[in-house]
Amino acid sequence: MENSCHNDHFVKFPYRAEVRANGDINNGGIDLVKEPHRINEVHELKGAEWLEDFVKTTNEPDRLFMTFGCVWDQEEGKSLFGYVDFSFRPETSTTVKDDLSQLDELFYSYLHEAMVAAHEENPSRATNYARENLVWELTPLQIYEKTYQKVTLTFRSANHETAAWLLGHLSYFLNAYYPSSLS
């Protein structure tokens, strides 16, 4: 995973709302762990049930990770694309937070194992698809007086179905598979 300053504007979380020069509205950084009832304010989730499911699940109580921002879009007749920012919750131990830099490779290993377990004819095909359509970058994070890193995961997908497949596997990995490996 690469280190990057790709998302500098959104380093400190929660961040304030703003109206951009082009009229787009950013509602600010909403801590959905502390205020899950505010999920409907995240207009970037509209039309992408798969992204909303990922965000809801990752911010549920007693999870290891949380989200910080997301967006998706689709050009007419073309693939859809977007990003999601996530990291460990502030109270997570530093030892566990050190895994963030290898989370991408841990995810790809999980995905390959999952495809083998599902008796996929070519398990490497799924892993290669994910590698080609996900870009993982480490970006800075400041949250509640703690400084560490988050993942900015950029994704591309042919359609909503494959986006649901990618983010569904990522959600399972972050919220079930990876935490169980820490026990």
N, C-alpha and C positions, 0 to 999 in steps of 0.2 A: 504494500500500500504506500502511496506517495504522500509526503508532507506537502501541504499547500497553504497558501493564504487566499485561496479562491473566493472565499465567502467572508472577507474582512468586515463588511458592514454589519454582519450578524454575529459578532464575536461574543458580545455581552448579552446574556439571557437573564431575565426577559428583556426584550428591547421594546422601544416605544413605537406606537402606531405612526404611520406617515402616509401622506398622499403624494404620489410621485408626479413629476412634471407631465407625464403622459396621461394623468388622471387615474392610474391604477391605485388601488387602496391596499395598503398592508396594515392589517389589524394589530400588528405588533406581536411580540413573542408571548404566547399564552401558555402558561404552565398547566398542561392538561393532567398532570399528576395531582396537583393541588386543586385544580378547578375543572374536573372532567365535564361538568355541565356546560362549559363554554365551547364544546367541540363544534356546535352549529355556527359559531362565529368564524370558523376556519373555512372561508369561502373557496379556498384552493382545493378542497376535497370534493366539491360539487361535481357530479357526473363520473366519479371514479370510486365506486364502492370498494374496490380492492385496496385503494390507498386509504380510505376512511377506516376499513377493517384493520389495516396495518397500524395506523396511528392509534386507534382505540385500544387495540390489544397491547401495544407496546407501552402505553401510558396507564394501564390498569394498576390497581394497588398491588404491592408486593412483587413487582417485576424488577428486573435488574437494569433495564434500559428505559430511556424516555426519548421523545422526539422534540425537535426545536423548530422545525420549519419544513415546508414541502411545497411543491407545485407540480403540476402536470399540464400538458397541452398536446394538441394533435393538429398538425397541418392537414388540410383537406386532402384526402386520398393518400396520405403518407403515414408513417409510423408515429406512435405517440412517444413522448419523452418527458423527462422531468427530473426532480431530485427529492431526496428526503435527508434531513440532518438528524442524526441520533447519536447518543452516547450513553455511557453508564450514568446512573443517577449519582448526585453529589456525595451521598453517604457510602458509596461503594469503596471498598478498600483499594489502596494504591496498587497492591499486588495484582488484583484482578484488572484494574484499569490499564495495566501494562499490556494486557492481551489485545488491546484495541488495534495495535499496529499489525497484528497477524490475524485479525478477525476475518478478513477476506479469504485467506487460505483455509482457515478453519471452516468457513461457510462452504467453500467449494468441495472440501473433503466430505462434509456432511451430505451435500447434494449428491455426490457420486455414490455414497453409501445408500442414500435413500432410493436412488434409481436402481441400484443393484437389488435392494430389498423388495422393490416393486416389480422385479423381474423384467425391467426394461430391456429390450433387445440390444440397444447400444447405450449403456449408461453414460459413456463419455460424451455423447452427443448433447445431452442436457447440460452437463458441466461446461462444455465448450460454448453452448448457446449463452449461458449465464455469463461466462467470462467475456464474451464478445459484446454483451449488452449492459453490463454493469461496470461503472468506473468508481473505485473507492479512493477517496482522498481524506487524509487527516487534516483537519482545520482547527484553529484555536477556539477555545471555549472558556468563558468566564461565567460562572453561575453561582450565585449566593456565596460570594467571597472565596470560591474555589476556582483554581485555574488548572485546566488540563486540556484534552483534545476531544473533538467529536469527529464522526465520520460524515462527510458529505458524499452520499451515494447518488450518483447520476445514473439514470436508467433510460433505456430505449426499448421499445417493444413494437411488434407488428400490429397489435390490437389489444383491446381490453382483456381478452381471454389470456393471452400470454403474459400481460402485465400482472394479472391476478395470480398466475402460476408463479412468476418470479417473486413478487412481494409476499405471496402466501408462504412460499418456502423460506424466505428471509424471516418472516414473522415467526414461523415455527422454530427456526434455528435460534433466533434471539431470545424468544420467550419460553421455550421448553428445552430444546436439545442442548444448547450451550450452558444454560444454568444448571441442568442436571449433570453435566460433565465436571462441574466444580465441586460436587459433593464427594 
